[in-house]
């Protein structure tokens, strides 16, 4: 498990803060009372991982094992067969020169092939995306919300008219 991102310039790529509060301590938690090396003693790592679970983040010891944010995102079940999962983000506060977006140029992304998706007939893609105050790009959810909201508004208006009509008699 692992990947690296390198660019011509040095953007601060942050792979934390991509999980919610319910993920830490409720759905995912590390063994308590012992250090992670001792907790994973006698276990084996998945066949395609180059590191053990307690070695996933050498820079941040709190981001290892079951609390590793990319691991948590990877373990979340996707709702649809075609899905996107966030790996990291570019922290714009740490890069004020990127207020107008990334500079035009060539960027290199290295993805380690630690999970054999070809066996399942799948593919991996790298997507650069932006978010708005409504979240990531997912038009289908927005359309469904608008349609359901319109239907509920029509039903509420219809029922209100029926009730008002029945109260007159």
Backbone as CSV, one residue per row, in Angstrom:
resi,resn,N_x,N_y,N_z,CA_x,CA_y,CA_z,C_x,C_y,C_z
1,UNK,0.842,-1.167,0.000,0.000,0.000,0.000,0.881,1.221,0.000
2,UNK,0.583,2.172,-0.812,1.318,3.416,-0.812,1.352,4.019,-2.188
3,UNK,1.589,5.297,-2.237,1.750,5.984,-3.501,2.522,7.254,-3.259
4,UNK,2.975,7.845,-4.316,3.692,9.098,-4.184,3.244,10.033,-5.278
5,UNK,3.249,11.312,-4.974,2.864,12.326,-5.936,4.029,13.290,-6.067
6,UNK,4.464,13.533,-7.292,5.529,14.507,-7.497,5.128,15.449,-8.611
7,UNK,5.454,16.702,-8.454,5.121,17.710,-9.445,6.349,18.556,-9.711
8,UNK,6.261,19.414,-10.741,7.372,20.317,-11.008,7.536,21.315,-9.877
9,UNK,6.447,21.824,-9.360,6.510,22.689,-8.200,6.121,21.878,-6.979
10,UNK,6.195,22.483,-5.819,5.974,21.712,-4.598,4.640,22.110,-3.964
11,UNK,3.556,21.540,-4.452,2.259,21.754,-3.830,2.161,20.875,-2.592
12,UNK,1.498,21.382,-1.579,1.318,20.602,-0.363,0.145,19.655,-0.561
13,UNK,0.449,18.396,-0.820,-0.579,17.386,-1.003,-0.896,16.812,0.373
14,UNK,-2.146,16.921,0.774,-2.563,16.502,2.101,-3.454,15.282,1.963
15,UNK,-3.101,14.184,2.627,-3.938,12.986,2.550,-4.708,12.766,3.839
16,UNK,-4.829,13.804,4.655,-5.642,13.714,5.858,-6.879,14.574,5.678
17,UNK,-7.767,14.519,6.619,-9.018,15.271,6.623,-9.944,14.852,5.496
18,UNK,-9.812,13.611,5.017,-10.721,13.120,3.980,-11.726,12.128,4.548
19,UNK,-11.696,11.935,5.856,-12.648,11.037,6.502,-13.433,11.810,7.549
20,UNK,-14.578,11.286,7.908,-15.430,11.955,8.883,-15.114,11.535,10.305
21,UNK,-15.742,12.234,11.245,-15.529,11.936,12.657,-16.023,10.543,13.034
22,UNK,-17.066,10.063,12.350,-17.591,8.736,12.691,-16.640,7.623,12.287
23,UNK,-15.743,7.911,11.339,-14.783,6.892,10.920,-13.735,6.625,11.989
24,UNK,-13.294,7.672,12.662,-12.246,7.531,13.676,-12.864,7.182,15.018
25,UNK,-12.486,6.066,15.558,-12.932,5.675,16.889,-14.235,4.919,16.925
26,UNK,-15.049,5.007,15.891,-16.313,4.271,15.878,-16.221,3.121,14.887
27,UNK,-16.067,3.440,13.615,-15.967,2.383,12.599,-14.566,1.794,12.522
28,UNK,-13.561,2.641,12.671,-12.171,2.206,12.561,-11.420,2.651,13.800
29,UNK,-10.689,1.725,14.407,-9.826,2.079,15.541,-8.717,1.052,15.652
30,UNK,-7.604,1.511,16.157,-6.459,0.641,16.354,-6.595,-0.114,17.662
31,UNK,-5.901,-1.239,17.792,-5.918,-1.958,19.070,-5.393,-1.058,20.186
32,UNK,-6.038,-1.100,21.323,-5.628,-0.224,22.424,-4.734,-0.975,23.406
33,UNK,-3.928,-0.199,24.105,-3.113,-0.749,25.176,-1.735,-1.228,24.768
34,UNK,-1.499,-1.499,23.506,-0.187,-1.979,23.062,0.242,-1.163,21.851
35,UNK,1.554,-1.156,21.596,1.993,-0.459,20.397,1.604,-1.285,19.173
36,UNK,1.576,-0.640,18.023,1.054,-1.280,16.814,1.917,-2.446,16.345
37,UNK,3.227,-2.356,16.536,4.102,-3.456,16.121,3.744,-4.720,16.897
38,UNK,3.537,-4.586,18.197,3.159,-5.736,19.023,1.750,-6.223,18.687
39,UNK,0.847,-5.280,18.384,-0.535,-5.658,18.083,-0.629,-6.466,16.791
40,UNK,0.234,-6.160,15.822,0.201,-6.863,14.546,1.213,-8.006,14.484
41,UNK,1.857,-8.297,15.592,2.798,-9.416,15.643,2.043,-10.724,15.389
42,UNK,2.554,-11.544,14.500,1.904,-12.813,14.182,0.888,-12.717,13.063
43,UNK,0.681,-11.529,12.519,-0.234,-11.379,11.387,0.584,-11.162,10.115
44,UNK,-0.037,-11.368,8.987,0.662,-11.119,7.720,-0.071,-10.025,6.974
45,UNK,0.663,-9.278,6.203,0.052,-8.185,5.439,-0.591,-8.753,4.172
46,UNK,-1.499,-8.008,3.580,-2.094,-8.453,2.316,-1.007,-8.698,1.266
47,UNK,-1.245,-9.610,0.334,-0.185,-10.047,-0.578,0.444,-8.957,-1.440
48,UNK,-0.296,-7.911,-1.790,0.239,-6.905,-2.698,0.737,-5.654,-1.980
49,UNK,0.706,-5.633,-0.666,1.181,-4.487,0.083,2.677,-4.586,0.274
50,UNK,3.358,-3.453,0.126,4.804,-3.439,0.335,5.166,-3.137,1.782
51,UNK,4.210,-2.668,2.565,4.447,-2.319,3.972,3.395,-2.992,4.846
52,UNK,3.737,-3.144,6.103,2.753,-3.635,7.068,1.800,-2.502,7.427
53,UNK,0.673,-2.842,8.036,-0.344,-1.842,8.362,0.169,-0.773,9.314
54,UNK,1.085,-1.129,10.196,1.595,-0.147,11.156,2.708,0.718,10.581
55,UNK,3.054,0.525,9.302,4.107,1.315,8.646,3.571,2.169,7.499
56,UNK,2.286,2.394,7.415,1.702,3.065,6.261,2.101,4.530,6.140
57,UNK,2.280,5.220,7.250,2.637,6.636,7.213,3.828,6.870,8.128
58,UNK,5.015,6.990,7.529,6.222,7.165,8.329,6.334,8.572,8.905
59,UNK,5.639,9.548,8.312,5.717,10.927,8.791,4.757,11.222,9.930
60,UNK,3.656,10.485,10.024,2.646,10.729,11.053,2.274,9.404,11.704
61,UNK,2.849,9.087,12.865,2.567,7.801,13.514,1.092,7.593,13.873
62,UNK,0.344,8.665,14.057,-1.081,8.532,14.382,-1.910,8.141,13.161
63,UNK,-1.324,8.182,11.968,-2.032,7.873,10.730,-1.628,6.488,10.216
64,UNK,-1.548,5.521,11.108,-1.134,4.174,10.738,-2.195,3.151,11.098
65,UNK,-2.028,1.972,10.565,-2.894,0.814,10.803,-4.331,1.143,10.393
66,UNK,-5.293,0.873,11.261,-6.699,1.034,10.895,-7.149,2.485,10.884
67,UNK,-6.330,3.409,11.387,-6.663,4.825,11.370,-6.024,5.564,10.201
68,UNK,-5.379,4.858,9.298,-4.764,5.465,8.130,-5.880,5.965,7.205
69,UNK,-5.886,7.271,6.923,-7.004,7.861,6.186,-7.190,7.283,4.783
70,UNK,-6.130,7.109,3.979,-6.366,6.468,2.672,-6.908,5.042,2.816
71,UNK,-6.508,4.322,3.856,-7.038,2.980,4.099,-8.534,3.047,4.422
72,UNK,-8.925,4.007,5.259,-10.341,4.153,5.619,-11.173,4.465,4.389
73,UNK,-10.685,5.388,3.557,-11.418,5.735,2.332,-11.524,4.519,1.421
74,UNK,-10.437,3.761,1.301,-10.428,2.571,0.453,-11.415,1.524,0.970
75,UNK,-11.575,1.404,2.279,-12.446,0.387,2.868,-13.926,0.769,2.827
76,UNK,-14.247,2.024,2.586,-15.651,2.410,2.492,-16.300,1.738,1.290
77,UNK,-17.498,1.251,1.486,-18.228,0.592,0.406,-18.781,1.649,-0.538
78,UNK,-18.586,1.447,-1.823,-19.115,2.371,-2.818,-20.569,2.027,-3.124
79,UNK,-21.370,3.055,-3.365,-22.800,2.844,-3.614,-23.081,2.338,-5.020
80,UNK,-22.217,2.666,-5.964,-22.445,2.308,-7.353,-21.228,1.564,-7.894
81,UNK,-21.385,0.822,-8.992,-20.243,0.090,-9.539,-19.132,1.003,-10.066
82,UNK,-19.489,2.182,-10.546,-18.487,3.162,-10.971,-18.439,4.232,-9.898
83,UNK,-17.276,4.450,-9.325,-17.190,5.363,-8.189,-15.849,6.073,-8.176
84,UNK,-15.790,7.131,-7.375,-14.558,7.877,-7.123,-14.318,7.873,-5.625
85,UNK,-13.064,7.716,-5.265,-12.683,7.812,-3.857,-11.527,8.796,-3.758
86,UNK,-11.650,9.727,-2.831,-10.631,10.756,-2.691,-9.386,10.164,-2.037
87,UNK,-8.240,10.450,-2.630,-6.982,10.013,-2.020,-6.373,11.143,-1.211
88,UNK,-6.295,12.300,-1.813,-5.710,13.439,-1.115,-6.224,14.710,-1.755
89,UNK,-5.787,15.816,-1.203,-6.189,17.109,-1.742,-4.984,18.029,-1.677
90,UNK,-5.028,19.074,-2.473,-3.989,20.093,-2.434,-4.490,21.200,-1.520
91,UNK,-3.772,21.438,-0.445,-4.185,22.421,0.549,-3.891,23.820,0.021
92,UNK,-4.946,24.544,-0.340,-4.778,25.871,-0.913,-4.300,26.881,0.130
93,UNK,-4.600,26.657,1.409,-4.126,27.577,2.446,-2.614,27.504,2.598
94,UNK,-2.039,26.336,2.363,-0.587,26.204,2.420,0.075,26.656,1.130
95,UNK,-0.722,26.896,0.086,-0.216,27.303,-1.228,-0.972,28.530,-1.717
96,UNK,-0.717,29.719,-1.148,-1.468,30.897,-1.587,-1.231,31.250,-3.050
97,UNK,-0.123,30.775,-3.638,0.146,31.060,-5.051,-0.795,30.288,-5.967
98,UNK,-1.578,29.368,-5.416,-2.503,28.568,-6.226,-3.939,29.072,-6.148
99,UNK,-4.129,30.334,-5.760,-5.486,30.868,-5.654,-6.255,30.780,-6.965
100,UNK,-5.552,30.837,-8.084,-6.199,30.750,-9.395,-6.116,29.338,-9.968
101,UNK,-5.802,28.369,-9.144,-5.721,26.984,-9.594,-4.292,26.548,-9.858
102,UNK,-4.156,25.323,-10.321,-2.831,24.795,-10.638,-2.269,25.466,-11.880
103,UNK,-0.976,25.633,-11.889,-0.322,26.224,-13.051,-0.363,25.242,-14.214
104,UNK,-0.388,25.800,-15.425,-0.347,24.959,-16.606,1.020,24.295,-16.680
105,UNK,1.042,23.022,-16.956,2.311,22.320,-17.037,2.116,20.829,-16.930
106,UNK,3.202,20.136,-16.821,3.164,18.682,-16.708,3.296,18.285,-15.249
107,UNK,2.477,17.341,-14.850,2.504,16.808,-13.494,2.658,15.300,-13.586
108,UNK,3.328,14.744,-12.640,3.543,13.299,-12.641,2.923,12.703,-11.382
109,UNK,2.171,11.656,-11.576,1.573,10.922,-10.477,2.038,9.485,-10.579
110,UNK,2.568,8.972,-9.506,2.997,7.581,-9.471,2.015,6.801,-8.610
111,UNK,1.384,5.810,-9.202,0.423,4.974,-8.477,1.021,3.585,-8.362
112,UNK,1.172,3.127,-7.139,1.657,1.770,-6.924,0.498,0.803,-7.135
113,UNK,0.774,-0.281,-7.805,-0.263,-1.271,-8.118,-0.324,-2.281,-6.978
114,UNK,-0.970,-1.882,-5.895,-1.018,-2.719,-4.706,-2.310,-3.512,-4.578
115,UNK,-3.224,-3.288,-5.464,-4.461,-4.062,-5.455,-4.769,-4.426,-6.896
116,UNK,-4.798,-5.707,-7.228,-4.935,-6.140,-8.627,-6.350,-5.966,-9.171
117,UNK,-6.639,-4.798,-9.723,-7.984,-4.543,-10.245,-8.228,-5.214,-11.590
118,UNK,-7.184,-5.515,-12.339,-7.370,-6.157,-13.643,-8.008,-7.535,-13.510
119,UNK,-7.763,-8.196,-12.410,-8.360,-9.506,-12.145,-9.893,-9.409,-12.151
120,UNK,-10.422,-8.255,-11.707,-11.865,-8.050,-11.640,-12.403,-7.312,-12.866
121,UNK,-11.538,-7.091,-13.862,-11.961,-6.373,-15.056,-12.146,-4.888,-14.812
122,UNK,-11.481,-4.354,-13.807,-11.623,-2.945,-13.453,-10.420,-2.145,-13.922
123,UNK,-10.503,-0.839,-13.747,-9.413,0.059,-14.092,-9.296,1.130,-13.024
124,UNK,-8.112,1.735,-12.936,-7.894,2.855,-12.031,-7.695,4.108,-12.859
125,UNK,-8.223,5.219,-12.356,-8.076,6.501,-13.018,-7.613,7.531,-12.011
126,UNK,-6.951,8.545,-12.501,-6.562,9.692,-11.694,-7.399,10.870,-12.161
127,UNK,-8.145,11.480,-11.258,-9.041,12.568,-11.609,-8.703,13.783,-10.764
128,UNK,-8.453,14.907,-11.414,-8.332,16.183,-10.711,-9.715,16.802,-10.703
129,UNK,-10.180,17.203,-9.549,-11.528,17.712,-9.437,-11.553,18.877,-8.472
130,UNK,-12.560,19.691,-8.585,-12.768,20.777,-7.638,-14.043,20.500,-6.866
131,UNK,-14.164,21.149,-5.750,-15.384,21.028,-4.959,-15.994,22.407,-4.789
132,UNK,-17.263,22.415,-4.524,-17.962,23.658,-4.254,-18.541,23.565,-2.850
133,UNK,-19.340,24.535,-2.487,-19.940,24.479,-1.156,-20.953,23.330,-1.051
134,UNK,-21.335,22.747,-2.188,-22.264,21.624,-2.187,-21.558,20.283,-2.251
135,UNK,-20.234,20.274,-2.253,-19.479,19.030,-2.277,-18.853,18.769,-3.628
136,UNK,-18.513,17.528,-3.838,-17.827,17.131,-5.063,-18.816,17.063,-6.226
137,UNK,-18.284,16.896,-7.405,-19.112,16.847,-8.608,-19.889,15.536,-8.650
138,UNK,-21.177,15.636,-8.467,-22.054,14.488,-8.578,-23.428,15.020,-8.972
139,UNK,-23.648,15.189,-10.248,-24.883,15.787,-10.729,-26.103,14.925,-10.445
140,UNK,-25.937,13.620,-10.442,-27.078,12.726,-10.245,-27.752,12.964,-8.893
141,UNK,-26.976,13.113,-7.850,-27.569,13.336,-6.522,-28.316,14.657,-6.502
142,UNK,-27.757,15.702,-7.104,-28.436,16.990,-7.160,-29.746,16.917,-7.917
143,UNK,-29.737,16.210,-9.031,-30.962,16.058,-9.829,-32.016,15.285,-9.044
144,UNK,-31.611,14.214,-8.384,-32.557,13.421,-7.583,-33.152,14.276,-6.469
145,UNK,-32.321,15.072,-5.768,-32.833,15.950,-4.709,-33.857,16.943,-5.258
146,UNK,-33.574,17.536,-6.415,-34.506,18.507,-6.985,-35.819,17.850,-7.398
147,UNK,-35.752,16.683,-8.011,-36.963,15.984,-8.447,-37.810,15.573,-7.234
148,UNK,-37.176,14.974,-6.241,-37.917,14.560,-5.040,-38.490,15.777,-4.320
149,UNK,-37.725,16.855,-4.234,-38.230,18.076,-3.604,-39.431,18.640,-4.339
150,UNK,-39.375,18.649,-5.678,-40.505,19.155,-6.471,-41.740,18.284,-6.275
151,UNK,-41.558,16.964,-6.268,-42.690,16.050,-6.053,-43.310,16.276,-4.681
152,UNK,-42.469,16.424,-3.662,-42.989,16.650,-2.310,-43.709,17.997,-2.208
153,UNK,-43.210,19.007,-2.884,-43.875,20.313,-2.877,-45.242,20.225,-3.546
154,UNK,-45.324,19.521,-4.665,-46.620,19.345,-5.355,-47.588,18.569,-4.467
155,UNK,-47.112,17.489,-3.840,-47.981,16.706,-2.954,-48.441,17.528,-1.755
156,UNK,-47.548,18.293,-1.157,-47.917,19.112,0.000,-48.953,20.158,-0.391
157,UNK,-48.781,20.793,-1.542,-49.748,21.789,-2.022,-51.098,21.139,-2.312
158,UNK,-51.070,19.966,-2.930,-52.314,19.238,-3.236,-53.056,18.874,-1.956
159,UNK,-52.346,18.318,-0.979,-52.989,17.939,0.275,-53.492,19.161,1.046
160,UNK,-52.765,20.254,0.985,-53.209,21.477,1.663,-54.496,21.994,1.028
161,UNK,-54.593,21.936,-0.304,-55.818,22.372,-0.986,-56.990,21.462,-0.644
162,UNK,-56.740,20.158,-0.564,-57.809,19.207,-0.219,-58.307,19.458,1.194
163,UNK,-57.395,19.657,2.120,-57.783,19.895,3.515,-58.543,21.212,3.629
164,UNK,-58.064,22.246,2.945,-58.736,23.547,2.991,-60.141,23.456,2.393
165,UNK,-60.292,22.681,1.319,-61.592,22.492,0.683,-62.538,21.740,1.610
166,UNK,-62.056,20.708,2.305,-62.895,19.929,3.220,-63.284,20.730,4.444
167,UNK,-62.505,21.708,4.883,-62.843,22.501,6.063,-63.931,23.500,5.791
168,UNK,-64.213,23.838,4.544,-65.270,24.809,4.212,-66.646,24.249,4.440
169,UNK,-66.821,22.951,4.330,-68.158,22.342,4.432,-68.517,22.021,5.825
